[in-house]
Amino acid sequence: MSIIYSQLKILLCLIFLSSTFSPAQAADFSDYLLDSGDRISIKVFGEEELSAEFTLSDAGTISYPFLGEIRARDMTIGSLSRLITNQLADGYIVNPSVNIEVIGYREFYINGQVEDPGAYPYQPGLTLQKAVALAGGYTERASGSKLYVLREGTSKRQKIRNNANIQPGDVITIEESFF
């Protein structure tokens, strides 16, 4: 009797979760905001001519077949997917299934006392320590405490530590130590 009760309880939980948690909401788990330079892949199931790769323009837009220019800047993958799905469903395709993924993130920049300063492709989970490793490591004159980042969209740099998360578009500066 208790096994049947447990199975019924699990079934009711699954029914509750499926009614309150839709696949469209699952796409919102990624809070990464798209911006200029990001590369995305859009696939529409059964519609090869609508499936392609795009790079967001300097205005943060893509030029999509049938729909024209779409502003994707500051949108998550989930919200862009819903927008394209809704627009395609409005007179173009019956019940479109749209899948979007980021295939290339915009660059971050590192300068100052690193062996190879410059622009590098962002990678999810990037920390300052990993960014410095990509740039060939610290020079012998690098300061261990004068580490700064200028976040994209801000005008004031902030002090950071080695374990700080780096975002696409960040400008990292490693100052020189005098001792």
Order of alpha helices (4+ residues) and beta strands (2+ residues): alpha-alpha-beta-beta-beta-beta-alpha-beta-beta-beta-alpha-beta-beta-beta
